[in-house]
Amino acid sequence: MININICIGSACHLKGAYNVIKGLQQIIENRKLEDKIAVKAAFCLGECTKAVSVKIDDDKVISVGEESVEEFFEQHVVRRL
């Protein structure tokens, strides 16, 4: 199971964390990957300047914007499947 943690703290919330979550959930649902990928909300990943901060399993924190959700998924998630 791939765990994608998305910060919903103050800075990330203001930068659109919930839209990033919704975008990822939609991609996962469309590709029928619910049994392979879990999207979880997290409070502060310690990288507020990278808002919206996203962390896959125990890897480094990546900055993801609403407009780059699909690109993030293709570059960082698909290769782990």
N, CA, C and O atoms as a CHARMM CRD file, in Angstrom:
* protein
*
  324
    1    1 MET  N      0.85100  -1.18600   0.00000 PROA 1      0.00000
    2    1 MET  CA     0.00000   0.00000   0.00000 PROA 1      0.00000
    3    1 MET  C      0.89000   1.24000   0.00000 PROA 1      0.00000
    4    1 MET  O      1.79100   1.36700   0.83000 PROA 1      0.00000
    5    2 ILE  N      0.63600   2.13500  -0.91900 PROA 2      0.00000
    6    2 ILE  CA     1.32700   3.42100  -0.98400 PROA 2      0.00000
    7    2 ILE  C      0.51500   4.41900  -0.16800 PROA 2      0.00000
    8    2 ILE  O     -0.68700   4.57500  -0.38300 PROA 2      0.00000
    9    3 ASN  N      1.17900   5.09600   0.77300 PROA 3      0.00000
   10    3 ASN  CA     0.51700   6.09900   1.60400 PROA 3      0.00000
   11    3 ASN  C      0.95600   7.48500   1.16800 PROA 3      0.00000
   12    3 ASN  O      2.14400   7.81000   1.19200 PROA 3      0.00000
   13    4 ILE  N     -0.01500   8.30100   0.77000 PROA 4      0.00000
   14    4 ILE  CA     0.26400   9.67700   0.38600 PROA 4      0.00000
   15    4 ILE  C     -0.29800  10.57100   1.48600 PROA 4      0.00000
   16    4 ILE  O     -1.51000  10.63200   1.69300 PROA 4      0.00000
   17    5 ASN  N      0.60000  11.26600   2.19000 PROA 5      0.00000
   18    5 ASN  CA     0.20600  12.17300   3.26900 PROA 5      0.00000
   19    5 ASN  C      0.22500  13.59400   2.74700 PROA 5      0.00000
   20    5 ASN  O      1.22400  14.04800   2.18900 PROA 5      0.00000
   21    6 ILE  N     -0.88700  14.29800   2.93200 PROA 6      0.00000
   22    6 ILE  CA    -1.02000  15.66700   2.46300 PROA 6      0.00000
   23    6 ILE  C     -1.26800  16.57000   3.66000 PROA 6      0.00000
   24    6 ILE  O     -2.20900  16.36800   4.42800 PROA 6      0.00000
   25    7 CYS  N     -0.41400  17.56100   3.80100 PROA 7      0.00000
   26    7 CYS  CA    -0.54400  18.49500   4.92100 PROA 7      0.00000
   27    7 CYS  C     -1.81800  19.31700   4.77300 PROA 7      0.00000
   28    7 CYS  O     -2.13000  19.81000   3.69000 PROA 7      0.00000
   29    8 ILE  N     -2.54500  19.45700   5.86900 PROA 8      0.00000
   30    8 ILE  CA    -3.72400  20.31900   5.89500 PROA 8      0.00000
   31    8 ILE  C     -3.56600  21.42000   6.94600 PROA 8      0.00000
   32    8 ILE  O     -4.54000  22.02700   7.39000 PROA 8      0.00000
   33    9 GLY  N     -2.30500  21.65800   7.33000 PROA 9      0.00000
   34    9 GLY  CA    -2.02300  22.73900   8.27200 PROA 9      0.00000
   35    9 GLY  C     -2.32300  24.09500   7.65300 PROA 9      0.00000
   36    9 GLY  O     -2.74400  24.16900   6.49800 PROA 9      0.00000
   37   10 SER  N     -2.11300  25.15300   8.39600 PROA 10     0.00000
   38   10 SER  CA    -2.51400  26.50700   7.98700 PROA 10     0.00000
   39   10 SER  C     -2.01300  26.91300   6.61000 PROA 10     0.00000
   40   10 SER  O     -2.81600  27.27200   5.74900 PROA 10     0.00000
   41   11 ALA  N     -0.71000  26.86500   6.38200 PROA 11     0.00000
   42   11 ALA  CA    -0.15100  27.31500   5.09600 PROA 11     0.00000
   43   11 ALA  C     -0.65800  26.45000   3.94900 PROA 11     0.00000
   44   11 ALA  O     -1.03300  26.96600   2.89600 PROA 11     0.00000
   45   12 CYS  N     -0.66900  25.14800   4.14900 PROA 12     0.00000
   46   12 CYS  CA    -1.10500  24.23900   3.08200 PROA 12     0.00000
   47   12 CYS  C     -2.60200  24.37100   2.82500 PROA 12     0.00000
   48   12 CYS  O     -3.05200  24.29600   1.68200 PROA 12     0.00000
   49   13 HSD  N     -3.36000  24.56500   3.88200 PROA 13     0.00000
   50   13 HSD  CA    -4.79900  24.77400   3.73500 PROA 13     0.00000
   51   13 HSD  C     -5.07300  25.99100   2.85200 PROA 13     0.00000
   52   13 HSD  O     -5.90600  25.94600   1.94700 PROA 13     0.00000
   53   14 LEU  N     -4.35900  27.06700   3.13100 PROA 14     0.00000
   54   14 LEU  CA    -4.55000  28.30000   2.36600 PROA 14     0.00000
   55   14 LEU  C     -4.10500  28.15300   0.91300 PROA 14     0.00000
   56   14 LEU  O     -4.61900  28.84600   0.03500 PROA 14     0.00000
   57   15 LYS  N     -3.16100  27.26400   0.65500 PROA 15     0.00000
   58   15 LYS  CA    -2.65200  27.05900  -0.70700 PROA 15     0.00000
   59   15 LYS  C     -3.45400  26.01200  -1.48500 PROA 15     0.00000
   60   15 LYS  O     -3.12900  25.73000  -2.63800 PROA 15     0.00000
   61   16 GLY  N     -4.50800  25.42400  -0.87000 PROA 16     0.00000
   62   16 GLY  CA    -5.38600  24.52100  -1.61000 PROA 16     0.00000
   63   16 GLY  C     -5.21600  23.04200  -1.31000 PROA 16     0.00000
   64   16 GLY  O     -5.43400  22.20800  -2.18900 PROA 16     0.00000
   65   17 ALA  N     -4.83300  22.69800  -0.09100 PROA 17     0.00000
   66   17 ALA  CA    -4.62000  21.29500   0.26900 PROA 17     0.00000
   67   17 ALA  C     -5.84000  20.42400  -0.02400 PROA 17     0.00000
   68   17 ALA  O     -5.69400  19.30600  -0.51800 PROA 17     0.00000
   69   18 TYR  N     -7.01700  20.91300   0.26900 PROA 18     0.00000
   70   18 TYR  CA    -8.21100  20.08800   0.06700 PROA 18     0.00000
   71   18 TYR  C     -8.46600  19.82900  -1.41300 PROA 18     0.00000
   72   18 TYR  O     -8.98100  18.77200  -1.77800 PROA 18     0.00000
   73   19 ASN  N     -8.11000  20.78300  -2.26200 PROA 19     0.00000
   74   19 ASN  CA    -8.25500  20.56100  -3.70400 PROA 19     0.00000
   75   19 ASN  C     -7.22900  19.54600  -4.20700 PROA 19     0.00000
   76   19 ASN  O     -7.51500  18.77200  -5.12000 PROA 19     0.00000
   77   20 VAL  N     -6.03700  19.54800  -3.61300 PROA 20     0.00000
   78   20 VAL  CA    -5.02700  18.54100  -3.96100 PROA 20     0.00000
   79   20 VAL  C     -5.52800  17.16100  -3.53800 PROA 20     0.00000
   80   20 VAL  O     -5.40200  16.19500  -4.29000 PROA 20     0.00000
   81   21 ILE  N     -6.09100  17.07200  -2.34700 PROA 21     0.00000
   82   21 ILE  CA    -6.63900  15.79700  -1.86400 PROA 21     0.00000
   83   21 ILE  C     -7.74100  15.31400  -2.80400 PROA 21     0.00000
   84   21 ILE  O     -7.74000  14.15600  -3.22300 PROA 21     0.00000
   85   22 LYS  N     -8.67100  16.19300  -3.13100 PROA 22     0.00000
   86   22 LYS  CA    -9.77500  15.81600  -4.02600 PROA 22     0.00000
   87   22 LYS  C     -9.25300  15.38300  -5.38700 PROA 22     0.00000
   88   22 LYS  O     -9.75100  14.41500  -5.96200 PROA 22     0.00000
   89   23 GLY  N     -8.25500  16.08900  -5.90700 PROA 23     0.00000
   90   23 GLY  CA    -7.67600  15.73500  -7.19900 PROA 23     0.00000
   91   23 GLY  C     -7.03900  14.35700  -7.18200 PROA 23     0.00000
   92   23 GLY  O     -7.22700  13.56900  -8.11000 PROA 23     0.00000
   93   24 LEU  N     -6.28600  14.06400  -6.13200 PROA 24     0.00000
   94   24 LEU  CA    -5.65800  12.74400  -6.01200 PROA 24     0.00000
   95   24 LEU  C     -6.69700  11.65000  -5.84500 PROA 24     0.00000
   96   24 LEU  O     -6.58500  10.58700  -6.45400 PROA 24     0.00000
   97   25 GLN  N     -7.69900  11.90300  -5.02700 PROA 25     0.00000
   98   25 GLN  CA    -8.75000  10.90100  -4.84100 PROA 25     0.00000
   99   25 GLN  C     -9.46400  10.60900  -6.15500 PROA 25     0.00000
  100   25 GLN  O     -9.81700   9.46100  -6.42700 PROA 25     0.00000
  101   26 GLN  N     -9.67700  11.62500  -6.96100 PROA 26     0.00000
  102   26 GLN  CA   -10.34800  11.44400  -8.25200 PROA 26     0.00000
  103   26 GLN  C     -9.48700  10.60900  -9.20000 PROA 26     0.00000
  104   26 GLN  O     -9.99700   9.71200  -9.87100 PROA 26     0.00000
  105   27 ILE  N     -8.20100  10.89400  -9.25700 PROA 27     0.00000
  106   27 ILE  CA    -7.29300  10.12400 -10.10900 PROA 27     0.00000
  107   27 ILE  C     -7.26400   8.66700  -9.67100 PROA 27     0.00000
  108   27 ILE  O     -7.33400   7.76200 -10.50200 PROA 27     0.00000
  109   28 ILE  N     -7.16300   8.44200  -8.37200 PROA 28     0.00000
  110   28 ILE  CA    -7.10200   7.07900  -7.82900 PROA 28     0.00000
  111   28 ILE  C     -8.39300   6.33500  -8.13700 PROA 28     0.00000
  112   28 ILE  O     -8.36300   5.16500  -8.51800 PROA 28     0.00000
  113   29 GLU  N     -9.51600   7.00300  -7.97500 PROA 29     0.00000
  114   29 GLU  CA   -10.81400   6.37900  -8.26900 PROA 29     0.00000
  115   29 GLU  C    -10.95600   6.06900  -9.76000 PROA 29     0.00000
  116   29 GLU  O    -11.39700   4.98100 -10.13000 PROA 29     0.00000
  117   30 ASN  N    -10.58600   7.01500 -10.60600 PROA 30     0.00000
  118   30 ASN  CA   -10.70000   6.81900 -12.05500 PROA 30     0.00000
  119   30 ASN  C     -9.84800   5.64700 -12.54600 PROA 30     0.00000
  120   30 ASN  O    -10.22100   4.94900 -13.48900 PROA 30     0.00000
  121   31 ARG  N     -8.71300   5.44200 -11.90300 PROA 31     0.00000
  122   31 ARG  CA    -7.80100   4.36500 -12.31000 PROA 31     0.00000
  123   31 ARG  C     -8.03100   3.08200 -11.51300 PROA 31     0.00000
  124   31 ARG  O     -7.32700   2.08800 -11.69600 PROA 31     0.00000
  125   32 LYS  N     -9.02100   3.12000 -10.63300 PROA 32     0.00000
  126   32 LYS  CA    -9.38100   1.96100  -9.80400 PROA 32     0.00000
  127   32 LYS  C     -8.18600   1.43800  -8.99900 PROA 32     0.00000
  128   32 LYS  O     -7.87500   0.24700  -9.01900 PROA 32     0.00000
  129   33 LEU  N     -7.53200   2.35700  -8.29600 PROA 33     0.00000
  130   33 LEU  CA    -6.35000   2.02200  -7.50900 PROA 33     0.00000
  131   33 LEU  C     -6.59700   2.14600  -6.00800 PROA 33     0.00000
  132   33 LEU  O     -5.64800   2.21900  -5.22800 PROA 33     0.00000
  133   34 GLU  N     -7.85200   2.16800  -5.60500 PROA 34     0.00000
  134   34 GLU  CA    -8.18400   2.35500  -4.18500 PROA 34     0.00000
  135   34 GLU  C     -7.54100   1.30500  -3.27800 PROA 34     0.00000
  136   34 GLU  O     -7.25700   1.58600  -2.11300 PROA 34     0.00000
  137   35 ASP  N     -7.31100   0.10700  -3.79600 PROA 35     0.00000
  138   35 ASP  CA    -6.72100  -0.94600  -2.97400 PROA 35     0.00000
  139   35 ASP  C     -5.19500  -0.87500  -2.93500 PROA 35     0.00000
  140   35 ASP  O     -4.56200  -1.67100  -2.24100 PROA 35     0.00000
  141   36 LYS  N     -4.59200   0.07100  -3.67300 PROA 36     0.00000
  142   36 LYS  CA    -3.13500   0.18100  -3.73200 PROA 36     0.00000
  143   36 LYS  C     -2.59300   1.49000  -3.18100 PROA 36     0.00000
  144   36 LYS  O     -1.41600   1.58600  -2.83300 PROA 36     0.00000
  145   37 ILE  N     -3.46600   2.50800  -3.10200 PROA 37     0.00000
  146   37 ILE  CA    -3.02100   3.84500  -2.68800 PROA 37     0.00000
  147   37 ILE  C     -3.98600   4.41100  -1.65000 PROA 37     0.00000
  148   37 ILE  O     -5.20200   4.38300  -1.83600 PROA 37     0.00000
  149   38 ALA  N     -3.42500   4.92700  -0.54900 PROA 38     0.00000
  150   38 ALA  CA    -4.23000   5.57800   0.48400 PROA 38     0.00000
  151   38 ALA  C     -3.82700   7.04500   0.57300 PROA 38     0.00000
  152   38 ALA  O     -2.64100   7.36000   0.67400 PROA 38     0.00000
  153   39 VAL  N     -4.80100   7.93500   0.53500 PROA 39     0.00000
  154   39 VAL  CA    -4.57200   9.37100   0.69100 PROA 39     0.00000
  155   39 VAL  C     -4.98100   9.74100   2.11100 PROA 39     0.00000
  156   39 VAL  O     -6.10200   9.46700   2.54100 PROA 39     0.00000
  157   40 LYS  N     -4.05100  10.37000   2.83300 PROA 40     0.00000
  158   40 LYS  CA    -4.30200  10.70700   4.23200 PROA 40     0.00000
  159   40 LYS  C     -3.96700  12.16800   4.49200 PROA 40     0.00000
  160   40 LYS  O     -3.00700  12.70300   3.93800 PROA 40     0.00000
  161   41 ALA  N     -4.75500  12.79900   5.32700 PROA 41     0.00000
  162   41 ALA  CA    -4.47700  14.16300   5.75800 PROA 41     0.00000
  163   41 ALA  C     -3.47700  14.11300   6.90700 PROA 41     0.00000
  164   41 ALA  O     -3.53100  13.21700   7.74900 PROA 41     0.00000
  165   42 ALA  N     -2.56500  15.08100   6.93600 PROA 42     0.00000
  166   42 ALA  CA    -1.56000  15.14700   7.99000 PROA 42     0.00000
  167   42 ALA  C     -1.46700  16.59700   8.47900 PROA 42     0.00000
  168   42 ALA  O     -1.64800  17.53400   7.70100 PROA 42     0.00000
  169   43 PHE  N     -1.19100  16.76500   9.74200 PROA 43     0.00000
  170   43 PHE  CA    -0.98100  18.10400  10.27600 PROA 43     0.00000
  171   43 PHE  C      0.49900  18.40500  10.27700 PROA 43     0.00000
  172   43 PHE  O      1.26300  17.75700  10.99300 PROA 43     0.00000
  173   44 CYS  N      0.91100  19.36000   9.50200 PROA 44     0.00000
  174   44 CYS  CA     2.26100  19.88100   9.35300 PROA 44     0.00000
  175   44 CYS  C      3.30900  18.79600   9.10200 PROA 44     0.00000
  176   44 CYS  O      3.60000  17.96700   9.96300 PROA 44     0.00000
  177   45 LEU  N      3.85000  18.83500   7.91500 PROA 45     0.00000
  178   45 LEU  CA     4.93800  17.93200   7.53800 PROA 45     0.00000
  179   45 LEU  C      6.29000  18.62400   7.70500 PROA 45     0.00000
  180   45 LEU  O      7.32400  18.08300   7.31100 PROA 45     0.00000
  181   46 GLY  N      6.27700  19.82200   8.29300 PROA 46     0.00000
  182   46 GLY  CA     7.50800  20.53500   8.59900 PROA 46     0.00000
  183   46 GLY  C      8.12400  21.27100   7.42400 PROA 46     0.00000
  184   46 GLY  O      9.27900  21.69000   7.50000 PROA 46     0.00000
  185   47 GLU  N      7.39400  21.43600   6.36000 PROA 47     0.00000
  186   47 GLU  CA     7.89600  22.11700   5.16500 PROA 47     0.00000
  187   47 GLU  C      6.87600  23.16100   4.70300 PROA 47     0.00000
  188   47 GLU  O      6.40500  23.11900   3.56600 PROA 47     0.00000
  189   48 CYS  N      6.54700  24.07400   5.57500 PROA 48     0.00000
  190   48 CYS  CA     5.48200  25.04800   5.29000 PROA 48     0.00000
  191   48 CYS  C      5.78400  25.90600   4.06800 PROA 48     0.00000
  192   48 CYS  O      4.85900  26.36600   3.39900 PROA 48     0.00000
  193   49 THR  N      7.05200  26.12900   3.76600 PROA 49     0.00000
  194   49 THR  CA     7.39700  26.94200   2.59800 PROA 49     0.00000
  195   49 THR  C      7.14500  26.18400   1.29600 PROA 49     0.00000
  196   49 THR  O      7.17100  26.78000   0.21900 PROA 49     0.00000
  197   50 LYS  N      6.90100  24.87700   1.38400 PROA 50     0.00000
  198   50 LYS  CA     6.62600  24.06900   0.19900 PROA 50     0.00000
  199   50 LYS  C      5.12800  23.80800   0.01300 PROA 50     0.00000
  200   50 LYS  O      4.73500  22.92300  -0.74700 PROA 50     0.00000
  201   51 ALA  N      4.31600  24.57000   0.70200 PROA 51     0.00000
  202   51 ALA  CA     2.86700  24.31500   0.66500 PROA 51     0.00000
  203   51 ALA  C      2.35500  24.23400  -0.76800 PROA 51     0.00000
  204   51 ALA  O      2.70400  25.08600  -1.58500 PROA 51     0.00000
  205   52 VAL  N      1.58400  23.29200  -1.07800 PROA 52     0.00000
  206   52 VAL  CA     0.98900  22.21500  -0.32300 PROA 52     0.00000
  207   52 VAL  C      2.02800  21.08700  -0.21100 PROA 52     0.00000
  208   52 VAL  O      2.51500  20.57800  -1.22100 PROA 52     0.00000
  209   53 SER  N      2.35200  20.71100   1.01300 PROA 53     0.00000
  210   53 SER  CA     3.35900  19.68900   1.26200 PROA 53     0.00000
  211   53 SER  C      2.75000  18.30300   1.18300 PROA 53     0.00000
  212   53 SER  O      1.71200  18.02400   1.78400 PROA 53     0.00000
  213   54 VAL  N      3.42400  17.43200   0.42000 PROA 54     0.00000
  214   54 VAL  CA     2.95800  16.06400   0.22700 PROA 54     0.00000
  215   54 VAL  C      4.13600  15.12500   0.44100 PROA 54     0.00000
  216   54 VAL  O      5.25300  15.39900   0.00200 PROA 54     0.00000
  217   55 LYS  N      3.87200  14.01800   1.11900 PROA 55     0.00000
  218   55 LYS  CA     4.92000  13.03600   1.40200 PROA 55     0.00000
  219   55 LYS  C      4.39100  11.64900   1.07000 PROA 55     0.00000
  220   55 LYS  O      3.31700  11.25700   1.52700 PROA 55     0.00000
  221   56 ILE  N      5.15200  10.91200   0.27400 PROA 56     0.00000
  222   56 ILE  CA     4.78500   9.54100  -0.07100 PROA 56     0.00000
  223   56 ILE  C      5.59600   8.61000   0.81900 PROA 56     0.00000
  224   56 ILE  O      6.82700   8.64300   0.81300 PROA 56     0.00000
  225   57 ASP  N      4.90400   7.79000   1.57300 PROA 57     0.00000
  226   57 ASP  CA     5.53700   6.88600   2.54000 PROA 57     0.00000
  227   57 ASP  C      6.55400   7.67200   3.36500 PROA 57     0.00000
  228   57 ASP  O      6.18300   8.65900   3.99800 PROA 57     0.00000
  229   58 ASP  N      7.82900   7.26400   3.37800 PROA 58     0.00000
  230   58 ASP  CA     8.82800   7.96400   4.18600 PROA 58     0.00000
  231   58 ASP  C      9.79700   8.78600   3.34400 PROA 58     0.00000
  232   58 ASP  O     10.89700   9.09100   3.80300 PROA 58     0.00000
  233   59 ASP  N      9.41400   9.15000   2.12200 PROA 59     0.00000
  234   59 ASP  CA    10.27500   9.93300   1.24800 PROA 59     0.00000
  235   59 ASP  C     10.25900  11.40400   1.62500 PROA 59     0.00000
  236   59 ASP  O      9.59300  11.81100   2.57700 PROA 59     0.00000
  237   60 LYS  N     11.00400  12.19200   0.86400 PROA 60     0.00000
  238   60 LYS  CA    11.08000  13.63100   1.11900 PROA 60     0.00000
  239   60 LYS  C      9.75000  14.31200   0.80700 PROA 60     0.00000
  240   60 LYS  O      8.91400  13.77100   0.08400 PROA 60     0.00000
  241   61 VAL  N      9.57500  15.48300   1.35500 PROA 61     0.00000
  242   61 VAL  CA     8.36200  16.26500   1.13700 PROA 61     0.00000
  243   61 VAL  C      8.44300  16.93600  -0.23400 PROA 61     0.00000
  244   61 VAL  O      9.47900  17.48500  -0.61100 PROA 61     0.00000
  245   62 ILE  N      7.34900  16.88300  -0.96100 PROA 62     0.00000
  246   62 ILE  CA     7.25800  17.45300  -2.29600 PROA 62     0.00000
  247   62 ILE  C      6.17200  18.52700  -2.27800 PROA 62     0.00000
  248   62 ILE  O      5.14800  18.37600  -1.61200 PROA 62     0.00000
  249   63 SER  N      6.40300  19.60000  -3.00800 PROA 63     0.00000
  250   63 SER  CA     5.40900  20.65500  -3.13600 PROA 63     0.00000
  251   63 SER  C      4.48600  20.33800  -4.30500 PROA 63     0.00000
  252   63 SER  O      4.94700  20.09600  -5.42000 PROA 63     0.00000
  253   64 VAL  N      3.17400  20.33900  -4.04500 PROA 64     0.00000
  254   64 VAL  CA     2.18600  20.03300  -5.07700 PROA 64     0.00000
  255   64 VAL  C      1.12400  21.11900  -5.06600 PROA 64     0.00000
  256   64 VAL  O      0.57500  21.45600  -4.01700 PROA 64     0.00000
  257   65 GLY  N      0.84100  21.66200  -6.23700 PROA 65     0.00000
  258   65 GLY  CA    -0.21300  22.65100  -6.36500 PROA 65     0.00000
  259   65 GLY  C     -1.43900  22.02000  -7.00200 PROA 65     0.00000
  260   65 GLY  O     -1.37400  20.91500  -7.54100 PROA 65     0.00000
  261   66 GLU  N     -2.54000  22.72200  -6.93500 PROA 66     0.00000
  262   66 GLU  CA    -3.78900  22.21800  -7.52300 PROA 66     0.00000
  263   66 GLU  C     -3.61200  21.90400  -9.00500 PROA 66     0.00000
  264   66 GLU  O     -4.17400  20.93600  -9.51600 PROA 66     0.00000
  265   67 GLU  N     -2.83000  22.72800  -9.68300 PROA 67     0.00000
  266   67 GLU  CA    -2.64000  22.56600 -11.11500 PROA 67     0.00000
  267   67 GLU  C     -1.62800  21.47500 -11.47600 PROA 67     0.00000
  268   67 GLU  O     -1.52000  21.09500 -12.64200 PROA 67     0.00000
  269   68 SER  N     -0.89100  20.97100 -10.49100 PROA 68     0.00000
  270   68 SER  CA     0.14300  19.98000 -10.78500 PROA 68     0.00000
  271   68 SER  C     -0.14200  18.59600 -10.19600 PROA 68     0.00000
  272   68 SER  O      0.76200  17.76400 -10.12000 PROA 68     0.00000
  273   69 VAL  N     -1.37100  18.34300  -9.78300 PROA 69     0.00000
  274   69 VAL  CA    -1.72200  17.05700  -9.17000 PROA 69     0.00000
  275   69 VAL  C     -1.48400  15.89200 -10.13400 PROA 69     0.00000
  276   69 VAL  O     -0.89100  14.88100  -9.75900 PROA 69     0.00000
  277   70 GLU  N     -1.94500  16.03900 -11.36500 PROA 70     0.00000
  278   70 GLU  CA    -1.78500  14.96500 -12.35700 PROA 70     0.00000
  279   70 GLU  C     -0.30600  14.69900 -12.63200 PROA 70     0.00000
  280   70 GLU  O      0.12000  13.54600 -12.69400 PROA 70     0.00000
  281   71 GLU  N      0.46600  15.75700 -12.79600 PROA 71     0.00000
  282   71 GLU  CA     1.90500  15.62400 -13.04600 PROA 71     0.00000
  283   71 GLU  C      2.58900  14.94100 -11.86000 PROA 71     0.00000
  284   71 GLU  O      3.41600  14.04800 -12.04700 PROA 71     0.00000
  285   72 PHE  N      2.24400  15.36000 -10.64000 PROA 72     0.00000
  286   72 PHE  CA     2.79100  14.73700  -9.43200 PROA 72     0.00000
  287   72 PHE  C      2.47900  13.24600  -9.42100 PROA 72     0.00000
  288   72 PHE  O      3.35400  12.42400  -9.15100 PROA 72     0.00000
  289   73 PHE  N      1.24100  12.90400  -9.71200 PROA 73     0.00000
  290   73 PHE  CA     0.82700  11.50100  -9.68600 PROA 73     0.00000
  291   73 PHE  C      1.64100  10.68900 -10.69000 PROA 73     0.00000
  292   73 PHE  O      2.13300   9.60900 -10.36400 PROA 73     0.00000
  293   74 GLU  N      1.78200  11.20300 -11.89800 PROA 74     0.00000
  294   74 GLU  CA     2.52300  10.48100 -12.94000 PROA 74     0.00000
  295   74 GLU  C      3.99700  10.33200 -12.58600 PROA 74     0.00000
  296   74 GLU  O      4.57300   9.26300 -12.78900 PROA 74     0.00000
  297   75 GLN  N      4.61500  11.38400 -12.06000 PROA 75     0.00000
  298   75 GLN  CA     6.04900  11.36600 -11.78300 PROA 75     0.00000
  299   75 GLN  C      6.42800  10.63300 -10.50300 PROA 75     0.00000
  300   75 GLN  O      7.47700   9.99200 -10.44100 PROA 75     0.00000
  301   76 HSD  N      5.58200  10.72300  -9.48500 PROA 76     0.00000
  302   76 HSD  CA     5.99400  10.22400  -8.17800 PROA 76     0.00000
  303   76 HSD  C      5.22100   9.01900  -7.65800 PROA 76     0.00000
  304   76 HSD  O      5.71200   8.29200  -6.79500 PROA 76     0.00000
  305   77 VAL  N      4.03000   8.80500  -8.17000 PROA 77     0.00000
  306   77 VAL  CA     3.21000   7.70600  -7.65500 PROA 77     0.00000
  307   77 VAL  C      3.19100   6.51300  -8.60600 PROA 77     0.00000
  308   77 VAL  O      3.37000   5.37400  -8.17700 PROA 77     0.00000
  309   78 VAL  N      2.97700   6.76600  -9.87700 PROA 78     0.00000
  310   78 VAL  CA     2.84200   5.68200 -10.85200 PROA 78     0.00000
  311   78 VAL  C      4.05600   4.75500 -10.83000 PROA 78     0.00000
  312   78 VAL  O      3.90200   3.53800 -10.92700 PROA 78     0.00000
  313   79 ARG  N      5.24100   5.30400 -10.70700 PROA 79     0.00000
  314   79 ARG  CA     6.44600   4.47500 -10.72800 PROA 79     0.00000
  315   79 ARG  C      6.53800   3.51800  -9.53300 PROA 79     0.00000
  316   79 ARG  O      7.31200   2.56100  -9.56800 PROA 79     0.00000
  317   80 ARG  N      5.77400   3.76400  -8.50100 PROA 80     0.00000
  318   80 ARG  CA     5.78800   2.89700  -7.31100 PROA 80     0.00000
  319   80 ARG  C      4.80900   1.73200  -7.39300 PROA 80     0.00000
  320   80 ARG  O      4.85500   0.81200  -6.57600 PROA 80     0.00000
  321   81 LEU  N      3.93100   1.77900  -8.37600 PROA 81     0.00000
  322   81 LEU  CA     2.90700   0.73500  -8.48100 PROA 81     0.00000
  323   81 LEU  C      3.48100  -0.56700  -9.00600 PROA 81     0.00000
  324   81 LEU  O      2.75200  -1.54800  -9.15400 PROA 81     0.00000
